[in-house]
């Protein structure tokens, strides 16, 4: 008799436990189910690369704001690969995120997947770099052309209006590379004492900035100034110039990352154009929330720039 009661009790406990589990207990589904139950919204963030402190800071700014306003943020890293970024954005579309924050690796290559997201009813906001060939709801970035002009004007003043210059370019096809280059070259154009000796891509990468600058110096050490379209390339170029034994070469970077600001203070870089990546990330999440709430947003949201010098 006692044994029968025990079996009956065990069966009842097992039945209650199964009822409490619900229909979906697959690994990884709990967080999404919980978010849905609490009405949380999900925003995707596609970053060009997490191997750059600027974009790490942008991601951190977005994450902090998402947590503050109760948004679930999913971040995917393209690792500077346009095909990988397209696949990552397609995955966000499959996850049915409400808005995608997109920092393009290649401004042209992402157009097709932006159209795909829009067709699926998902709004897209571009961050730092623009999208070419597809419409987005808003573009949040510093004025890269103005920053390039700022760098060029500073070098002209620093060098007294004369000297041989080198420009290290970012990833070909990215809007940041085109716009920064355009601004810089407009600042130095028509100046009789200034010569742009060469402009070569180093893909926003420190190691490539080092190797490209080493190659340039092998053919010509008569260099007085360098504009690198981001700080990583500027720091690589500085090392190449130091190892070549050159003195008094004014190097200007772009982004004002912690390493670059420290290098400016130490006198290794002449200046860096300061962006505010955390603010770009924060504004991206805030703009996404406005879209989700059905409110209007500005098509272009500028983020202020400054020049950091000693």
N, C-alpha and C positions, 0 to 999 in steps of 0.2 A: 504493500500500500504506500509506504513512504517513498519507495523507489519510483512509483508512478507519478506521485506529486512532484518529485524533483525533475523528472523528464518534462512534465507539463510546464513547470516554471521556466525551465531553460528555453523551451520553445517560445514561450511568450516574450521573454527577454530578447531572443534573437529576432522575433517579428517586429518588436518596437524599434530595435536598433536599425533594422533594414529600412523601416519607414522614415526614420530621422535622416538617413543618408541622402535621400532624394534620388532622382533619376540619373544624375551625372556626377560621378566621383573620379573621373579620369584625371591623371596627373596633369597639372598646369591649367585645368579648367576652373579651379576654385577661385582664383583671383578675378577672372573675368566674370564668373557668375555673381560673385560678391559685388563687383562694381556695378553690374546690371541691376541687382536688387536695390542698391542704394542710389540708383539714378546717376552714377558718375559718367562723365563723358570722356572719350578717349581721343587724344591728338597724337599724330605721328610726327616725328622729327627725323628727317634724313640729312645727315651731316656728311660733307665731302670727305673729311678725314678726321680721326681722333688722334692722329700722330702730329698734331700741331696745337700748341698751347692756346692759340687764338680761338680755335673751334671747340676746344675743351671748355674754355671760359664761356663761350656762347651756349654750349649744352648745359653748363652748370646754371647759368642765368635762367634758362628756360625751365629746368627742373625745379629750381627754387620757387619760381613763380607758379608753376603748375601745382606744386604741393600746397602753396599758399591759397590758391583759388579752388582747390578740389578737383583738379583735372588729372586724369591718368595719362601720363606721357610715355610713349614707346619710341625709343631712339634706335635708329639703324645707322651703321657706319659704312660708307661707300668705299673707304680706303683708297680714295683718289682714283677709283675705277668707274667710268661712266656706265659700263654694262652692269656692274655690281650695284650701282645706285638705282638703275632702272628696276632691277630685280627686287631690291629692297622696297622701293616705292610700290611696286605691284603687290608685294606681300602686305604692305599697309592697307592697300585697297581691299585685298581679300579679308583683312581683319575688320573692315568696315569702320575705320576711324572716321570721326566727323570732319576733321581738318588735317591737312598735311602741311607742316612747316618744312620747306625745302631749301637747302643750301647746296646749289648745284656744283658738281665737279666740272661739268661741261655745260655751258648755258644753252647750247644748241641741242645737244644730245637728249636732254630731258624733256624736250617739247612734246614728244609723242606720249610719254607716260603722264605728263600733266594733263593732256587732253583726255587720256584714259580715266584719270581720277575725276575730272570734271564731268565726264559722261556718266560716271557712277554716282554723281551727286555729292562728291567730296570737294570742298573748296581747298585751294592751294595758296599758301603765302610764301613768297620767296624771301630768303634772308641773306644779306651781305652780297650775294651775286644774283644777277637778274636771270630770267628765263627768256630765251629768244624763240619766237615762233609759236608761242602759246600764251593765252591770257591767264593771269593770276588775279586773285582778289585784292592783294596788296603786296607791295614790295618795300621791305624794311632794310635800309642800308645807310652807311655813310656815303657821302658824295665822293666817290673814288677819284673822279677827275679833278675835283677841287684839292684832294689830298695830294695827287701827283703834281699839280701846279705848286702847291705849298712846298713840296720837297724841292722842285726845280728852282723856285725863287730863293729858297734858303741856300742852296748850293751856289747860285750865282752871287749872292751877297757874301757868302763865306769865302769864295775864291776870288772876290774882287772883279767878277765879270769876265774872267778868262781861265782857261784850263781845258784839259782833255777829260772827257767823262765816259763812264761805262754805265749801261743800264742792264740790270739783271731782271728778266721778265718772269712772270708766273706761268701757270699752266695755259698753254695756247688754247683758245676757245672759251676761257672763262671771262666773264664780263669784268671782273676785278682787274685782270691783267690788261685787257684792252683799255679800260677807262683810266687806270693809273698811268699807263704808258702815254695815253693821249694827253692827259693833263700835264705830265712832266715835259713831254716834248714840245707842247705849246708854250711852256714857260721859257725854254731855252732857245726856241726857234728865232732865227734872225739876229742872234747875238754874235757879232763878228769875232769876238775873242774866245768863243766856246766851240768846241768840237765834240760831237758824240762819236767816239771812236768805234764803238760796237754796242749792239744790243743783242743779248743772247738769252734764251730761256733756261731757267734752272728750276722750274716747276714748283716754286714756293717751298723748296726743300733745302735744309741746311747743308747736308752732305753734297748735294748737287751744286749749291752756291759755292762751296769750297772748291770742288773739282773744276767747275766752269771758270771761276776766277783764276785758278792756277793755270789753266790753258790759255786764258787771255794774256796773263802776265808773261808767259813764255814767249809770246810774239811781240809784246809791247809793255814795257814797265813805266813808260812816260804817262802816268795816270795821276790826276789830281783829285778826282771826285767820282763817287759811285752812288747811283740810286738803285736800290734793290726794292722790288715791289712788295716784299714783305720782310719781316725781321729775321726769319729763319735764313733766308738767302743772304741778308746783310751780315749776319753773324758768321756764316760760312765764308763770305768774301773777306771779312775782317781777318779771319785766321789765315787765309791764303796770303793776304797783303802783309801781315805781320811775319809770316814764315819766309816771305820773299825779301824781307829786310827793308821794305819801303816805309818811309816816314811821311807824315803830314798829308795823308790821303783822307779826304773828308767823305765819310760813308753815311748815307741816310737810309733808314729802313722805314717800314710801314706796319703798324699795328700796336706798337708800344706794349709788347709782351714783357713779363717780368725780367727775362734774361736781357732783352734789348734795353730796357730802362736802366738796368744795372750797368750795362756796357756804356751807355751814354754818360752815366755818372762817373764811370772810371776813365772816360775820355777815349774809349775804343771806337765808339760810334759818335758821329757829330750830332745826330738827331734821329728821331723817329716820329712818324705821324701817328698820333694817338687816335685809335678807334675805341669804342666801348662795346666789346663783344657781349658782356653780361647783359647790357641794356638792350642790345639787339635781340638776344634770346628772350628776355623778359617781355619786350614789346611784341614779339612774335606770339607768345602765349596769350597776352592781353588782347591782341587783335583777333586771335582764334576764338577766344571767349565771346567777343562782340559778335562775330559771325554766327557762332552757335546760338547765341541769344536773339538772332535775327535783327541785329542793329547794324547801321551803316558804318563803313570803315573808309579811311583815306586810301586812295590808290597808291600813293607814295608817302612813306613815313621816313623823313631824314633823321639821321643820328649825328650829333655834332662831332667835329674833329678838333684837334689841337696839335701843336707841335711841341715835342719834348726835347729840350736841349739842356746843356749844363747850366 
